[in-house]
Amino acid sequence: MPVTLLVLIAPMAVGAHAVVMTAPYAGVKTTSSESWSVSGCAHAGIPTKGYFHGSTGTGGLAIWASSQTCPQTYGYGSSASTGFLSTIPVKLAHSSDSVVAVLLLRAWVAAHLTPGTCTLGTGNYSYCYESAYSGLNGFVYLADMTSGASWYSSNYWFGISQSVYHDYFCYSGNCSTYSSNTTSPFQTSSSFSITINATSVTTTDSFALVVQFNSYADSYLTWYGATLSGAKASASVNAGSSGEHIDLASITIS
């Protein structure tokens, strides 16, 4: 599915006070981050490093991590993360202003396990542990780039996540098994408004709306005093390909 681009409209006044901004956003600065780690027979990837384009108001990211059993003594795992932080210059003209950011989000997160076979040992302590989890979260706040002051939102988007695990262990002859429900990919296609009420504003200062999104994916297989075979763990986040995306649809200052 093609990524939906926002209509390019210059900032326009709404009523006597309110100003609405839409893409293209001028003067946007973006920094991105990425990290990954693997051990043993595990893999991780960042197919889409976190990005945001002020010209279209669109951003995105995508990551994955996976593990499967192989001849290792104690286990292994993998992790990946990426995100972006963008500052969008805005003008505040009053000592008290309300800033409302509307974001459109289409993304999915997934975590999956194939439990395999755990053969616990006969010693005093043995276990097999398998887990996978992933998540996406985002934040929006207003920053005074001159003084360093910040104003945070009165409401939040709480993000999306998935996790699954299996835990088998024996201690002094007592054995137990714990596991979470299996999960399927969770997808969201939604819009939400973030409201920031700025007070004691010095209108001659420079201001920016800060938009930040981060993602993580982890897979982990480990065992001790036991053998684990046929197990697989995988986790992924996609908010940047195949139609998945993050859009800053508008900024309203009133």
VOGU-3710 file (C-alpha; in Angstrom, 3 decimals, decimal comma):
1> mpvtllvlia> 0,000/0,000/0,000  1,541/3,383/-0,899  2,340/5,809/1,886  -0,285/8,553/2,051  1,326/11,952/1,792  -0,172/15,001/3,407  -1,609/17,778/1,243  0,946/20,560/1,008  -0,682/23,668/2,437  1,030/26,761/3,812
11> pmavgahavv> 0,266/27,833/7,408  -3,117/29,548/7,513  -5,029/31,577/10,048  -8,180/30,097/11,547  -10,407/32,662/13,214  -8,873/35,684/14,898  -6,270/33,803/16,907  -5,641/30,223/15,811  -2,952/29,333/13,281  -2,850/25,923/11,606
21> mtapyagvkt> 0,391/24,541/10,187  0,623/21,586/7,800  3,436/20,193/5,667  5,753/21,353/4,312  7,247/22,324/7,679  10,178/24,736/7,365  13,426/24,524/9,313  12,931/20,991/10,617  15,950/19,318/12,209  15,998/15,556/12,776
31> tsseswsvsg> 18,369/13,232/14,580  18,002/9,455/14,433  19,338/6,633/16,561  19,905/2,948/15,988  21,446/0,060/17,882  21,519/-3,706/17,665  23,249/-6,638/19,336  23,423/-10,386/18,738  24,959/-13,358/20,506  25,147/-17,027/19,600
41> cahagiptkg> 22,803/-18,121/16,829  20,712/-14,955/16,786  20,136/-12,210/14,234  18,812/-8,639/14,178  18,192/-6,008/11,545  17,126/-2,400/10,993  15,602/-2,293/7,496  14,312/1,275/8,022  16,325/3,568/10,264  14,190/6,162/12,057
51> yfhgstgtgg> 13,489/9,195/9,850  11,213/12,237/9,498  10,827/14,450/6,413  9,659/17,992/7,063  8,709/18,414/3,410  5,905/15,846/3,728  5,416/15,607/7,496  5,972/11,845/7,342  8,322/9,608/9,311  8,905/5,945/9,934
61> laiwassqtc> 11,067/3,084/11,163  11,306/-0,724/11,061  13,304/-3,326/13,052  13,407/-7,059/13,762  15,193/-9,593/16,000  15,176/-13,404/15,924  16,788/-16,390/17,653  16,706/-20,133/17,152  18,361/-23,018/18,947  21,856/-24,153/18,018
71> pqtygygssa> 24,817/-25,735/19,887  25,476/-23,106/22,556  26,085/-23,808/26,236  23,935/-21,213/27,947  21,808/-19,519/25,304  21,781/-16,318/23,330  19,617/-13,504/22,071  19,300/-10,436/19,892  17,913/-6,921/20,085  17,375/-3,943/17,802
81> stgflstipv> 16,114/-0,411/18,245  15,754/2,741/16,187  13,959/6,058/16,419  13,952/9,719/15,512  13,667/13,107/17,223  12,529/16,077/15,160  12,221/19,749/16,075  9,652/21,731/14,073  9,939/25,531/14,517  6,714/27,198/15,665
91> klahssdsvv> 5,823/30,794/16,524  4,036/31,656/19,774  2,507/35,113/19,872  0,878/35,168/23,328  1,976/34,683/26,928  -0,363/31,674/27,079  -0,918/29,505/24,020  -2,362/26,086/23,310  -0,467/23,888/20,848  -2,283/20,855/19,434
101> avlllrawva> -0,448/18,282/17,287  -2,485/15,782/15,265  -0,650/12,583/14,320  -1,751/9,804/11,996  -0,233/6,424/12,731  -0,328/3,139/10,860  2,009/0,546/12,386  2,284/-2,981/13,694  4,305/-4,820/16,330  4,768/-8,577/16,626
111> ahltpgtctl> 6,273/-11,109/19,038  6,223/-14,871/18,439  7,636/-18,039/20,018  7,950/-21,626/18,840  8,521/-23,320/22,222  10,420/-26,351/20,946  11,389/-29,083/23,405  12,979/-28,405/26,791  14,511/-31,467/28,495  15,239/-30,498/32,076
121> gtgnysycye> 18,241/-32,050/33,809  18,362/-34,205/36,910  20,629/-31,871/38,871  19,603/-29,546/41,683  18,753/-26,698/39,305  17,886/-26,581/35,609  15,795/-24,364/33,371  14,854/-23,241/29,858  13,651/-19,696/29,237  12,355/-18,213/25,973
131> saysglngfv> 10,999/-14,723/25,338  10,219/-12,200/22,617  8,901/-8,680/22,903  8,543/-5,531/20,809  7,125/-2,040/21,121  6,662/1,421/19,647  6,171/4,634/21,611  6,001/8,323/20,793  6,185/11,677/22,589  5,387/15,285/21,683
141> yladmtsgas> 6,323/18,388/23,692  7,059/22,087/23,218  10,555/23,487/23,759  11,794/27,057/24,169  14,989/26,854/22,123  16,241/30,143/23,629  15,823/29,505/27,353  15,688/25,697/27,406  12,250/25,613/29,042  9,807/22,833/28,096
151> wyssnywfgi> 6,045/22,341/28,251  4,626/18,830/28,223  1,286/17,555/27,009  -1,844/17,168/29,098  -2,577/13,857/27,333  -0,430/11,045/25,960  -0,259/8,264/23,433  0,687/5,174/25,400  2,276/3,245/22,543  1,779/-0,334/21,412
161> sqsvyhdyfc> 3,640/-3,496/22,433  3,598/-7,277/22,261  5,344/-9,882/24,419  5,395/-13,641/24,907  7,472/-16,041/27,051  7,890/-19,663/28,167  9,689/-20,595/31,396  10,458/-24,176/32,467  12,549/-24,906/35,571  13,313/-27,475/38,245
171> ysgncstyss> 14,771/-26,715/41,675  15,505/-29,420/44,256  13,133/-31,786/42,491  10,271/-29,289/42,200  9,443/-28,461/38,576  7,192/-25,752/37,184  6,190/-24,291/33,852  5,025/-20,738/33,207  4,004/-19,189/29,921  2,083/-16,251/28,513
181> nttspfqtss> -0,611/-16,479/25,903  0,635/-16,699/22,345  0,326/-13,477/20,418  -0,355/-12,422/16,872  0,814/-9,217/15,184  -0,953/-6,172/16,555  -1,708/-3,442/14,047  -3,060/0,028/14,655  -4,356/2,577/12,200  -5,418/5,629/14,145
191> sfsitinats> -5,179/9,360/14,663  -4,662/11,142/17,948  -4,285/14,726/19,155  -1,653/15,837/21,665  -2,452/19,069/23,538  0,205/21,271/25,135  -0,770/24,308/27,201  2,123/26,764/27,292  2,110/29,480/29,971  4,508/32,297/30,931
201> vtttdsfalv> 5,715/32,410/27,335  8,401/34,906/26,304  7,141/35,570/22,801  10,489/36,913/21,541  12,111/33,500/22,131  12,396/30,757/19,514  10,146/27,706/19,932  9,944/24,222/18,458  7,502/21,339/18,644  9,519/18,215/19,435
211> vqfnsyadsy> 8,257/14,904/17,992  10,013/11,720/19,082  9,300/8,059/18,252  11,263/5,016/19,450  11,014/1,276/18,827  12,522/-1,902/20,264  12,537/-5,628/19,443  14,156/-8,414/21,494  14,401/-12,193/21,245  16,000/-14,443/23,858
221> ltwygatlsg> 16,613/-18,176/24,361  18,599/-19,525/27,302  18,969/-22,723/29,310  21,067/-24,209/32,089  21,481/-27,814/33,135  18,986/-28,714/30,388  18,733/-29,076/26,612  16,539/-26,980/24,342  15,803/-27,920/20,745  13,540/-26,635/17,985
231> akasasvnag> 12,811/-23,333/19,740  12,488/-20,012/17,908  11,809/-16,466/19,079  11,156/-13,405/16,942  10,013/-9,821/17,382  9,508/-6,922/14,984  8,144/-3,397/14,571  7,091/-1,808/11,291  6,065/1,825/11,030  7,965/2,656/7,866
241> ssgehidlas> 7,315/0,306/4,930  4,484/-1,442/3,064  2,105/1,399/3,823  3,009/1,721/7,516  3,958/5,290/8,501  3,901/8,114/11,052  2,423/11,456/9,891  2,395/14,803/11,609  -0,869/15,913/10,026  -1,146/19,385/11,563
251> itis> -0,068/21,777/14,314  -2,650/24,236/15,644  -1,586/27,182/17,819  -4,304/29,164/19,558
//
